[in-house]
Amino acid sequence: MEKILNIIDQKVNNNYNSFGDRMRKEIKTQRTKEKILKAGIQEFGQNGYAGSSINAICATGINKGLIYHNYKDKDDLYLACVKRSMEEMATDIETQMSKGVAYNTARMHFFSSHEMEARLFLEIMVNPPQKLESKIKILRAPIDVLNRQQFGQLLAKHTLRKNVSEEMAYQWMEWMQTFYNMWFQRQENKNASFMDRMEQHEKGVAQCIDLMLYGIAQKKEE
């Protein structure tokens, strides 16, 4: 009986050690990914997709082999950085709004306290890498959901015109934002700081929504 108990005890210890090894390996892998993502967001935020490289990220002290072990290539890492930034942005905005902060103000709070993420956000909105555009649109979901919720609350305060559904209104809002982003991309103000451009972009989007809802001309009563 004692021999059997010793065997069982040994197996338990082996399983425990094996579990501990797996946990330590997973924690190490997660820490490595976090370090790579942090460096990636810094690089892509500072230099944009086109101006960034894996070698530049390696120059921060990260082994190239570790990067390619966790991410297939530059595109894969860029998309991972976009995903992380969108998730953090959505979480931060929701946290601010839970404190009574208005949605637009909460967005600017995030941009002012997370400049590299803000730079990355502005790029994917106004000048996304063309070959990654469809994948980026999917990764924007956390922010797109918040946008839709806020727009829905705004529409709920108004009576929509006959034959205009909330879905149609939201589609028009997206189109107007897309057109505005195309225009914004072509505007270059070398004297403006990044945060000035970020604030200009946010005000422009808000103005587009305002014009869509209320128009540009006073309708004469018949």
C-alpha positions as CSV (number, residue, x, y, z in Angstrom):
1,M,0.0,0.0,0.0
2,E,2.8,2.4,0.9
3,K,4.4,1.7,-2.5
4,I,1.2,2.5,-4.3
5,L,0.9,5.8,-2.3
6,N,4.5,6.7,-3.2
7,I,3.8,6.1,-6.9
8,I,0.6,8.3,-6.7
9,D,2.5,11.0,-4.9
10,Q,5.2,11.0,-7.5
11,K,2.7,11.3,-10.3
12,V,1.0,14.2,-8.6
13,N,4.3,15.9,-8.1
14,N,5.2,15.3,-11.8
15,N,1.9,16.7,-12.9
16,Y,2.2,19.7,-10.6
17,N,5.7,20.4,-11.9
18,S,4.6,20.0,-15.5
19,F,1.6,22.4,-14.9
20,G,3.9,24.9,-13.3
21,D,6.3,24.7,-16.2
22,R,3.5,25.3,-18.7
23,M,2.2,28.3,-16.6
24,R,5.7,29.8,-16.4
25,K,6.1,29.3,-20.2
26,E,2.8,30.9,-20.9
27,I,3.5,33.9,-18.6
28,K,6.9,34.4,-20.3
29,T,5.3,34.2,-23.7
30,Q,2.6,36.7,-22.7
31,R,5.3,39.1,-21.3
32,T,7.3,38.8,-24.5
33,K,4.2,39.6,-26.6
34,E,3.4,42.6,-24.5
35,K,6.9,43.9,-24.9
36,I,6.7,43.5,-28.7
37,L,3.3,45.1,-28.9
38,K,4.4,48.1,-26.8
39,A,7.4,48.6,-29.1
40,G,5.3,48.0,-32.2
41,I,2.7,50.6,-31.2
42,Q,5.5,53.1,-30.5
43,E,7.1,52.4,-33.9
44,F,3.9,52.4,-36.0
45,G,2.5,55.3,-34.1
46,Q,5.6,57.4,-34.5
47,N,6.5,56.5,-38.1
48,G,3.3,55.0,-39.6
49,Y,3.0,51.7,-41.4
50,A,5.0,52.7,-44.4
51,G,7.9,54.3,-42.4
52,S,8.2,51.4,-39.9
53,S,10.2,48.2,-40.0
54,I,10.8,45.1,-38.0
55,N,14.5,46.1,-37.8
56,A,13.6,49.4,-36.2
57,I,11.6,47.5,-33.5
58,C,14.5,45.2,-33.0
59,A,16.7,48.3,-32.4
60,T,14.8,48.8,-29.1
61,G,16.3,45.7,-27.7
62,I,13.9,43.0,-28.9
63,N,15.3,39.9,-30.5
64,K,14.1,39.5,-34.1
65,G,13.6,35.8,-33.6
66,L,11.2,36.4,-30.8
67,I,9.2,38.8,-33.1
68,Y,8.9,36.3,-35.9
69,H,8.1,33.5,-33.4
70,N,5.0,35.4,-32.2
71,Y,4.1,37.3,-35.4
72,K,4.4,36.2,-39.0
73,D,5.6,39.5,-40.5
74,K,5.3,43.2,-40.3
75,D,1.6,43.1,-41.4
76,D,0.7,40.6,-38.7
77,L,2.3,42.7,-36.0
78,Y,0.7,45.9,-37.3
79,L,-2.7,44.3,-37.1
80,A,-2.0,43.1,-33.6
81,C,-1.1,46.6,-32.6
82,V,-4.3,48.0,-34.2
83,K,-6.3,45.4,-32.3
84,R,-4.7,46.2,-29.0
85,S,-5.1,50.0,-29.5
86,M,-8.8,49.7,-30.5
87,E,-9.5,47.6,-27.4
88,E,-7.7,49.9,-25.1
89,M,-9.4,52.9,-26.6
90,A,-12.9,51.4,-26.2
91,T,-12.1,50.4,-22.6
92,D,-10.8,53.8,-21.7
93,I,-13.8,55.6,-23.3
94,E,-16.3,53.4,-21.5
95,T,-14.4,54.0,-18.2
96,Q,-14.6,57.8,-18.7
97,M,-18.2,57.7,-19.7
98,S,-19.1,55.6,-16.6
99,K,-17.9,58.7,-14.7
100,G,-20.3,61.0,-16.5
101,V,-17.9,62.2,-19.2
102,A,-19.4,62.9,-22.6
103,Y,-18.5,60.6,-25.4
104,N,-16.5,63.1,-27.5
105,T,-14.7,64.4,-24.5
106,A,-13.8,60.8,-23.5
107,R,-12.3,60.2,-26.9
108,M,-10.1,63.2,-26.6
109,H,-9.1,62.1,-23.2
110,F,-7.8,58.9,-24.6
111,F,-6.0,60.6,-27.5
112,S,-4.3,63.1,-25.2
113,S,-3.1,60.4,-22.8
114,H,-2.2,57.7,-25.4
115,E,-0.4,59.6,-28.2
116,M,1.1,56.7,-30.0
117,E,-2.3,54.9,-30.0
118,A,-3.9,58.1,-31.2
119,R,-1.4,58.4,-34.1
120,L,-2.2,54.8,-35.0
121,F,-5.9,55.5,-34.9
122,L,-5.6,58.5,-37.1
123,E,-3.7,56.6,-39.7
124,I,-6.1,53.7,-39.9
125,M,-9.0,56.2,-40.2
126,V,-7.6,58.6,-42.8
127,N,-4.8,56.6,-44.5
128,P,-4.8,52.9,-43.8
129,P,-2.5,50.5,-45.6
130,Q,-4.5,49.6,-48.6
131,K,-3.7,45.9,-48.5
132,L,-4.8,45.7,-44.9
133,E,-7.9,47.9,-45.1
134,S,-10.5,45.1,-44.9
135,K,-8.8,43.5,-41.9
136,I,-8.5,46.8,-40.2
137,K,-12.2,47.5,-40.6
138,I,-12.9,44.3,-38.7
139,L,-10.5,45.3,-35.9
140,R,-12.1,48.7,-35.5
141,A,-15.3,46.9,-34.2
142,P,-14.9,48.0,-30.5
143,I,-14.9,51.7,-31.6
144,D,-17.5,51.2,-34.3
145,V,-19.9,49.7,-31.8
146,L,-19.5,52.7,-29.5
147,N,-20.0,55.1,-32.4
148,R,-23.2,53.3,-33.4
149,Q,-24.5,53.3,-29.8
150,Q,-23.9,57.0,-29.5
151,F,-25.4,57.8,-32.9
152,G,-28.4,55.7,-32.0
153,Q,-28.9,57.7,-28.8
154,L,-28.7,60.9,-30.8
155,L,-31.2,59.6,-33.4
156,A,-33.6,58.6,-30.6
157,K,-34.0,62.3,-29.7
158,H,-35.4,63.0,-33.2
159,T,-38.1,61.9,-35.5
160,L,-36.7,60.4,-38.7
161,R,-38.1,61.4,-42.1
162,K,-40.6,59.0,-43.7
163,N,-38.9,56.0,-45.3
164,V,-35.6,56.7,-43.5
165,S,-34.6,53.9,-41.1
166,E,-32.0,54.1,-38.3
167,E,-29.8,51.7,-40.4
168,M,-30.0,54.0,-43.4
169,A,-29.1,57.0,-41.2
170,Y,-26.1,55.1,-39.8
171,Q,-25.0,54.1,-43.3
172,W,-25.1,57.7,-44.3
173,M,-23.1,58.7,-41.3
174,E,-20.4,56.2,-42.2
175,W,-20.3,57.4,-45.8
176,M,-19.9,61.1,-44.7
177,Q,-17.1,60.1,-42.3
178,T,-15.4,58.2,-45.0
179,F,-15.6,61.2,-47.4
180,Y,-14.4,63.5,-44.6
181,N,-11.4,61.3,-43.9
182,M,-10.5,61.3,-47.6
183,W,-10.5,65.1,-47.5
184,F,-8.7,65.3,-44.2
185,Q,-5.9,63.1,-45.6
186,R,-5.2,65.7,-48.3
187,Q,-4.9,68.6,-45.8
188,E,-1.3,69.2,-44.7
189,N,-0.6,71.6,-42.0
190,K,3.1,71.4,-41.2
191,N,2.8,74.0,-38.4
192,A,0.1,72.1,-36.5
193,S,1.0,69.8,-33.7
194,F,-0.3,66.2,-33.8
195,M,-2.9,66.9,-31.1
196,D,-4.1,70.0,-33.0
197,R,-4.7,67.8,-36.0
198,M,-6.4,65.2,-33.9
199,E,-8.7,67.8,-32.4
200,Q,-9.4,69.1,-35.9
201,H,-10.3,65.6,-37.1
202,E,-12.7,65.0,-34.2
203,K,-14.4,68.4,-34.6
204,G,-14.7,67.7,-38.4
205,V,-16.4,64.4,-37.8
206,A,-18.8,65.9,-35.3
207,Q,-19.6,68.7,-37.8
208,C,-20.3,66.1,-40.5
209,I,-22.8,64.4,-38.3
210,D,-24.4,67.7,-37.4
211,L,-24.8,68.7,-41.0
212,M,-26.2,65.3,-41.9
213,L,-28.9,65.6,-39.2
214,Y,-29.8,69.3,-39.6
215,G,-28.7,70.1,-43.2
216,I,-27.1,73.3,-44.4
217,A,-30.1,75.4,-45.4
218,Q,-33.3,76.5,-43.6
219,K,-36.2,74.8,-45.2
220,K,-39.0,77.3,-46.2
221,E,-42.4,76.4,-44.9
222,E,-44.8,75.8,-47.8
